[in-house]
Amino acid sequence: MAKDPVRVLVTGAAGQIGYALVPMIARGVMLGADQPVILHMLDIPPAAEALNGVKMELVDAAFPLLKGVVATTDAVEACTGVNVAVMVGGFPRKEGMERKDVMSKNVSIYKSQASALEKHAAPNCKVLVVANPANTNALILKEFAPSIPEKNITCLTRLDHNRALGQISERLSVQVSDVKNVIIWGNHSSSQYPDVNHATVATPAGDKPVRELVADDAWLNSEFISTVQQRGAAIIKARKLSSALSAASSACDHIRDWVLGTPEGTFVSMGVYSDGSYNVPAGLIYSFPVTCKNGEWSIVQGLPIDEFSRKKLDLTAEELSEEKALAYSCLT
Ligand SMILES: NC(=O)c1ccc[n+]([C@@H]2O[C@H](COP(=O)([O-])OP(=O)(O)OC[C@H]3O[C@@H](n4cnc5c(N)ncnc54)[C@H](O)[C@@H]3O)[C@@H](O)[C@H]2O)c1
């Protein structure tokens, strides 16, 4: 019997990530090839015409799984009945703007969209925040949607995770699908810590540690880390636009694994509400290694953290605490 459609909200759907993301969702990349979907697309009034153009293209693409499209500039209409919400819309930093001004714009967007979701989304709606500052936008959304369980509010660091897998695969000339269990700790910013200490590569002789195969700690502890941290900037330099197809694809990976589960023995990185695991301050949205089962994530516990890593985990937590304070100062 055919499954009931799942309603998926994409905010900022007329933007460049939105344009890459909605066809992936409509093709089953996010929720599975047998899962019908109804897309809810939200953008702001100046983008209404472009949003309607995206809707026209979705109709023209005749996706068999796509059972309906809502394209609107009304947050309440967009949020009504949604089971999954991918929050891509936000206010970008423009030349000459202070950090606080950008934060203040995003705080007000996430505050009002949090209440629209809280009041109108389906029960147990899963939320993924993509728009930057992703961790702090997710935290504001959590604060202003108190009836949405905190475990349902996450932010995207899977793109950074996938970038780390990609760098290891290139360095070792192995298939990216054979590399697993890298970790992104902390903020989706250049303070993040891409960690390969628990990562492995599948070889004909079994799984081998990445550190052993790379056999170059100097590279792993410096260039590898900064390449992953700075990859977003490198894409902007090359494309004159920020990453879009990889962000969209990673957003699909994030939701797919959350809903359908991670493979046995594999963990992925998700920005989630910290419970104090690994001595990360509770009350931040921080990227951890997680496994997912039955639609719920749990933080992988008990991984040994060496001194080098400890400093990096703390540094990115400090940045998130500062962002949190800045965001709260915008509320008063
Ligand atoms: N977490 C990640 O890994 C990651 C990766 C890449 C980009 N990003 C972030 O994702 C966001 C989107 O990137 P993009 O390249 O698609 O940007 P974009 O400027 O092309 O699109 C953003 C869209 O959001 C819309 N928007 C603005 N305010 C809105 C609101 N209040 N409600 C609904 N829509 C609104 C804009 O009109 C625009 O159509 C940016 O904040 C970017 O920094 C995050």
The ligand as a MOL file (V3000), in Angstrom:
LIG
                    3D

  0  0  0     0  0            999 V3000
M  V30 BEGIN CTAB
M  V30 COUNTS 44 48 0 0 0
M  V30 BEGIN ATOM
M  V30 1 N 24.9580 24.9360 7.6300 0
M  V30 2 C 25.5740 24.8350 6.4710 0
M  V30 3 O 26.3140 23.8740 6.2410 0
M  V30 4 C 25.4010 25.8760 5.3900 0
M  V30 5 C 26.0340 25.7050 4.1550 0
M  V30 6 C 25.8420 26.6540 3.1540 0
M  V30 7 C 25.0520 27.7660 3.3970 0
M  V30 8 N 24.4770 27.9230 4.6160 0 CHG=1
M  V30 9 C 23.5880 29.0600 4.8950 0
M  V30 10 O 22.3180 28.7930 4.3250 0
M  V30 11 C 21.6220 29.9920 4.0910 0
M  V30 12 C 21.0290 30.0280 2.6900 0
M  V30 13 O 22.0450 30.0310 1.7250 0
M  V30 14 P 21.7020 30.3370 0.1900 0
M  V30 15 O 22.9830 30.2490 -0.5280 0
M  V30 16 O 20.5470 29.5180 -0.2650 0 CHG=-1
M  V30 17 O 21.2580 31.8700 0.3020 0
M  V30 18 P 20.3320 32.6950 -0.6730 0
M  V30 19 O 20.5430 34.1270 -0.3110 0
M  V30 20 O 20.5000 32.2550 -2.0760 0
M  V30 21 O 18.8570 32.2600 -0.2200 0
M  V30 22 C 18.2970 32.5940 0.9970 0
M  V30 23 C 16.7990 32.7410 0.7790 0
M  V30 24 O 16.1990 32.9960 2.0550 0
M  V30 25 C 15.1730 33.9290 1.8400 0
M  V30 26 N 14.7930 34.5390 3.1180 0
M  V30 27 C 15.3530 35.5940 3.7550 0
M  V30 28 N 14.6770 35.8620 4.8860 0
M  V30 29 C 13.6810 34.9610 4.9630 0
M  V30 30 C 12.6500 34.7420 5.8870 0
M  V30 31 N 12.4960 35.5260 6.9590 0
M  V30 32 N 11.7970 33.7120 5.6640 0
M  V30 33 C 11.9210 32.9330 4.5720 0
M  V30 34 N 12.8790 33.1110 3.6560 0
M  V30 35 C 13.7460 34.1030 3.8430 0
M  V30 36 C 15.7540 34.9090 0.8200 0
M  V30 37 O 14.7310 35.6790 0.1840 0
M  V30 38 C 16.4320 33.9260 -0.1310 0
M  V30 39 O 15.5490 33.4810 -1.1550 0
M  V30 40 C 22.6330 31.1000 4.3600 0
M  V30 41 O 22.4190 31.5750 5.6870 0
M  V30 42 C 23.9640 30.3810 4.2760 0
M  V30 43 O 24.9580 31.0470 5.0240 0
M  V30 44 C 24.6330 27.0060 5.6080 0
M  V30 END ATOM
M  V30 BEGIN BOND
M  V30 1 1 1 2
M  V30 2 2 2 3
M  V30 3 1 2 4
M  V30 4 1 4 5
M  V30 5 2 4 44
M  V30 6 2 5 6
M  V30 7 1 6 7
M  V30 8 2 7 8
M  V30 9 1 8 9
M  V30 10 1 8 44
M  V30 11 1 9 10
M  V30 12 1 9 42
M  V30 13 1 10 11
M  V30 14 1 11 12
M  V30 15 1 11 40
M  V30 16 1 12 13
M  V30 17 1 13 14
M  V30 18 2 14 15
M  V30 19 1 14 16
M  V30 20 1 14 17
M  V30 21 1 17 18
M  V30 22 2 18 19
M  V30 23 1 18 20
M  V30 24 1 18 21
M  V30 25 1 21 22
M  V30 26 1 22 23
M  V30 27 1 23 24
M  V30 28 1 23 38
M  V30 29 1 24 25
M  V30 30 1 25 26
M  V30 31 1 25 36
M  V30 32 1 26 27
M  V30 33 1 26 35
M  V30 34 2 27 28
M  V30 35 1 28 29
M  V30 36 1 29 30
M  V30 37 2 29 35
M  V30 38 1 30 31
M  V30 39 2 30 32
M  V30 40 1 32 33
M  V30 41 2 33 34
M  V30 42 1 34 35
M  V30 43 1 36 37
M  V30 44 1 36 38
M  V30 45 1 38 39
M  V30 46 1 40 41
M  V30 47 1 40 42
M  V30 48 1 42 43
M  V30 END BOND
M  V30 END CTAB
M  END
